[in-house]
Amino acid sequence: MTTFVLATANPHKTEEIRAVLGDLGVTLLARPDDVPDVEESESTLQGNALLKARALVEATGVAAIADDTGLFVEALGGRPGVLSARYAREGATYEENVAKLLEELAGVAAPERGAAFRTVIAVAYPSGESLWVEGVLEGRIAVAGRGANGFGYDPVFEPNDGAGRTLAEFSTDEKNATSHRARALRALAAALAS
């Protein structure tokens, strides 16, 4: 059995990670309350995920799992990208980020609203070794938010294979089976098993 500490304090992400990795015989420890937030100073998702995982290893001495996720919108040249969580401003709410995104896409026709969610998950070990995997979900940005499930940009992201529904209209089980984070977690599960 392997033990990892989770770098995220986000309860939504923690729930998704536990749902996918829970059957692997892996012990997942919650991020300790006394570990401060890590400044995401890297310019890539991979860089930020590794930065966070290594910081947790340093703080706890336990192997760590960290992720970084970004929404990359074609019409915006890939923005918000690595800045997705703080797109409207530092400390922005989900609603503020979505509002800024929709404002910037006002008047952009449906065919030009292509987007992709990308999640990079990094694992860092006390030995200094690390690995990372990625999960991608292609789709488009809706004109307005729909649905009550999920978080972040889920109410405005329509996956290509979602029958016109946003991620916030998916059930928890559907999202855990198909989301960008689920895809990255399955890749991580395969990497940990090999």
Buried (B, 14 or more C-beta within 10 A) or exposed (E): EEEBBBBBEBEBBBEBBBBBBEEBEBEBBEBEEEBEEBEBEBEEBBBBBBBBBBBBBEBBEBBBBBBBBBBBBBBBEBBBBBBBBBBBEEEBEBEBBBBBBBEBBEEBEEEEBBBBBBBBBBBBBEEEEBBBBBBEBBBBBBEEBBBEBBBBBBBBBBBEEBEEBBBBBBEEEBBBBBBBBBBBBBBBBEEBEE
